[in-house]
């Protein structure tokens, strides 16, 4: 039985293309896989769950928390309603 190749963390682009299935499998099981182009790091392939964890869910909660923690709670940031265009509608 052949020995399993060591987990790679750095790939030349041509090797990554030729062995893409292995690259994806290792990103899933062993963590981020770095791909180089002309000897310089170009991209990192990560597991989708890890990417979602790093990216975080965009809920706007950080903005809400920052505004609530403001040392100047008396400042109003709402746009003046009179400047918003309103159409007359006949009913």
C-alpha positions as CSV (number, residue, x, y, z in Angstrom):
1,X,0.0,0.0,0.0
2,X,1.4,3.4,-1.0
3,X,2.1,6.0,1.7
4,X,-0.3,8.9,1.8
5,X,1.5,12.1,0.6
6,X,2.2,14.7,3.2
7,X,-0.4,17.5,3.6
8,X,0.7,20.4,1.5
9,X,0.1,24.0,2.4
10,X,1.8,25.6,-0.6
11,X,1.1,24.9,-4.2
12,X,2.5,26.2,-7.5
13,X,-0.4,27.2,-9.7
14,X,0.2,24.5,-12.3
15,X,0.3,21.8,-9.6
16,X,-2.9,23.2,-8.0
17,X,-4.6,23.0,-11.4
18,X,-3.4,19.5,-12.1
19,X,-4.3,18.2,-8.6
20,X,-7.3,20.4,-7.8
21,X,-9.4,17.6,-6.1
22,X,-6.5,17.0,-3.7
23,X,-6.1,20.7,-3.1
24,X,-9.8,21.0,-2.2
25,X,-9.7,17.9,0.0
26,X,-6.6,19.2,1.9
27,X,-8.2,22.6,2.4
28,X,-11.2,20.9,3.9
29,X,-9.3,18.4,6.1
30,X,-6.0,20.2,6.9
31,X,-6.6,23.9,6.6
32,X,-5.8,26.7,4.2
33,X,-3.8,25.8,1.1
34,X,-1.7,28.6,-0.4
35,X,-1.3,28.9,-4.2
36,X,1.7,30.7,-5.7
37,X,2.0,32.4,-9.1
38,X,5.5,33.2,-10.4
39,X,6.8,32.4,-7.0
40,X,4.6,34.8,-5.1
41,X,1.6,33.9,-3.0
42,X,-1.5,34.6,-5.1
43,X,-4.5,33.0,-3.4
44,X,-5.4,30.9,-0.4
45,X,-8.0,28.1,-0.7
46,X,-10.0,27.6,2.5
47,X,-12.8,25.3,3.5
48,X,-16.3,27.0,3.0
49,X,-17.2,26.7,6.6
50,X,-13.9,28.3,7.6
51,X,-14.5,31.1,5.1
52,X,-18.0,31.8,6.5
53,X,-16.5,31.8,10.0
54,X,-13.8,34.3,9.1
55,X,-16.1,36.5,7.1
56,X,-18.8,36.6,9.7
57,X,-22.5,37.1,9.2
58,X,-23.4,40.6,8.0
59,X,-26.3,41.5,10.2
60,X,-25.5,45.2,10.9
61,X,-25.2,44.3,14.6
62,X,-21.7,45.8,14.9
63,X,-22.9,49.1,13.6
64,X,-25.8,49.1,16.0
65,X,-23.5,48.3,18.9
66,X,-21.1,51.0,17.9
67,X,-23.8,53.6,17.7
68,X,-25.2,52.6,21.1
69,X,-21.7,52.8,22.6
70,X,-21.2,56.3,21.2
71,X,-20.0,58.9,23.8
72,X,-22.3,61.4,21.9
73,X,-25.8,59.9,22.1
74,X,-27.5,63.2,21.6
75,X,-26.3,63.6,18.0
76,X,-29.0,62.9,15.5
77,X,-28.0,61.1,12.3
78,X,-31.4,60.7,10.7
79,X,-31.8,62.5,7.4
80,X,-34.2,65.4,7.4
81,X,-37.5,64.1,6.0
82,X,-38.3,67.4,4.3
83,X,-35.4,66.8,1.9
84,X,-36.7,63.5,0.7
85,X,-38.8,63.7,-2.5
86,X,-42.5,62.9,-2.2
87,X,-44.8,62.3,-5.1
88,X,-48.4,63.6,-5.0
89,X,-50.7,60.7,-5.7
90,X,-54.4,61.0,-6.6
91,X,-56.6,58.4,-5.0
